[in-house]
Amino acid sequence: MTKPYVGDLSIFTTEELEDELYRRNKPKKPVKPELIENPDYTELKNLCIEYIERIENKDCSIDDRVDTEHYIFEAAMETFFGIEIWNYLSSEYWEEED
């Protein structure tokens, strides 16, 4: 019997090869974003002002309020951590613990 040569993939099952490819290509946990030292509050401030003005003018349904609150949250996170915060928070980017 001859020994398999280095790189002979025939000694592995298809499942073993697919598992190895998955392991190599699996996204890694991104680095936790740092707090931005001097953030630009312009967008966040404008969203908050618009939100209060719409409530004051009774120009805001409950659905609008929920949507606007969501936009304010997104703007706040991006203001303080940058747009890459979403990659960090998205569970699809987290590597499973072995």
Contacts in CASP RR format, 6 or more apart in sequence:
PFRMAT RR
TARGET T0000
AUTHOR 0000-0000-0000
METHOD contacts of the structure
MODEL  1
MTKPYVGDLSIFTTEELEDELYRRNKPKKPVKPELIENPDYTELKNLCIE
YIERIENKDCSIDDRVDTEHYIFEAAMETFFGIEIWNYLSSEYWEEED
4 10 0 8 1.000
4 11 0 8 1.000
9 17 0 8 1.000
12 20 0 8 1.000
26 95 0 8 1.000
26 96 0 8 1.000
27 92 0 8 1.000
27 93 0 8 1.000
27 95 0 8 1.000
28 93 0 8 1.000
28 95 0 8 1.000
29 93 0 8 1.000
29 94 0 8 1.000
29 95 0 8 1.000
30 84 0 8 1.000
30 87 0 8 1.000
30 88 0 8 1.000
30 93 0 8 1.000
31 88 0 8 1.000
32 88 0 8 1.000
33 81 0 8 1.000
33 82 0 8 1.000
33 84 0 8 1.000
33 85 0 8 1.000
33 88 0 8 1.000
34 81 0 8 1.000
35 80 0 8 1.000
35 81 0 8 1.000
36 79 0 8 1.000
36 80 0 8 1.000
36 81 0 8 1.000
36 82 0 8 1.000
39 79 0 8 1.000
39 80 0 8 1.000
40 79 0 8 1.000
41 79 0 8 1.000
43 75 0 8 1.000
43 78 0 8 1.000
43 79 0 8 1.000
44 72 0 8 1.000
44 75 0 8 1.000
44 76 0 8 1.000
44 79 0 8 1.000
47 68 0 8 1.000
47 71 0 8 1.000
47 72 0 8 1.000
47 75 0 8 1.000
48 72 0 8 1.000
50 68 0 8 1.000
51 60 0 8 1.000
51 65 0 8 1.000
51 68 0 8 1.000
51 69 0 8 1.000
51 72 0 8 1.000
54 60 0 8 1.000
54 64 0 8 1.000
54 68 0 8 1.000
55 65 0 8 1.000
60 68 0 8 1.000
77 85 0 8 1.000
77 86 0 8 1.000
78 85 0 8 1.000
81 88 0 8 1.000
87 93 0 8 1.000
END
